[in-house]
Amino acid sequence: MILIAVISLGAIGAIGAVFLYAASKKFEVYEDPRIAEVQEALPGANCGGCGYPGCGGFAAACVKADSLEGLLCPVGGAETMGKVASILGMEAATAEPMVAVVRCNGTCQARPRTNQYDGVKSCAIASSLYGGETNCTFGCLGYGDCESACTFDAIHINLTTGLPEVDEEKCTSCGACVKACPKNIIELRKKGPKSRRIFVSCVNKDKGAAARKACANACIGCGKCVKECPFEAITLENNVAYIDYRKCRLCRKCVAVCPTGAIHELNFPPRKEAAPAVDADKVKPVTPKAAPAPKAEAPTKVEAAPATAPETITKEETTQK
């Protein structure tokens, strides 16, 4: 009986093994070995900044793509994409470094609080309930969803201003803070030469008077910056200006004409103070003084030498002669 049981179990196991082998061959999924190599070259942050579900998804997309155009690992940057290109035998796509910017300047002083929120300290929850603690319904709520979403410790809420601040050295432009902000005030922009950038730090779409009443630093849609820009990099839509970083040449003319200071310039050297303008009408003409005539020199008196007295011959000398 024992021998029969052993033989039966062995036969069942052998038949099962045959079926499993056939099924594995039938439903085998081939995976390109280069996917593992590319994934090994990636930083492994799994931040999703590339637009794919983790580094594995990005590696698979790179292997399947005909070129690396439009594919970029924001954390690894150009160096990592160079390694990926060498593995796949392709040319690395060139992309300018990006950085997150906060397009809200509604500090506690500029945007006074009109009510108090006692719910869960979450921007996503608060924005779904009401407009915020101030009269500006477009500005930052300040509860730190962007700070919680950043895995690189690159953004923090300033307790004095109530606004998030980005650490440029730590920011990898993964876009996690952009997705986490329900007010859409965080944007990825070109880092710029020497980290210099110009952008409108406001997204308030109310008309000028209402926007200025809600926040002293708001864009009022006056359009002065649009007229001043020589490169047509600024557009005015829905009562708020926007600067296209692809057209901006960093001339800073728009910054000088903005009446509310809504346009920000970062990492620029201080401006040189211009000399005060002089009103030509108030300047009295100065008549040049005539050069004084040269004084006539007095004639030099030449004193004649005294005449030599004639020699007198005394009697004594005559006698001697």
Salt bridges, closest charged atoms under 4 A:
ASP32 OD2 - ARG34 NH2 2.99
GLU96 OE1 - LYS190 NZ 3.79
GLU133 OE1 - ARG113 NE 3.27
GLU147 OE2 - HIS156 ND1 3.24
ASP153 OD1 - HIS156 NE2 2.71
ASP153 OD2 - LYS170 NZ 3.27
GLU168 OE2 - ARG197 NH2 2.53
GLU187 OE1 - ARG189 NH1 3.36
ASP244 OD1 - ARG246 NE 3.13
GLU265 OE1 - ARG252 NH1 3.05
GLU265 OE1 - ARG271 NH2 3.65
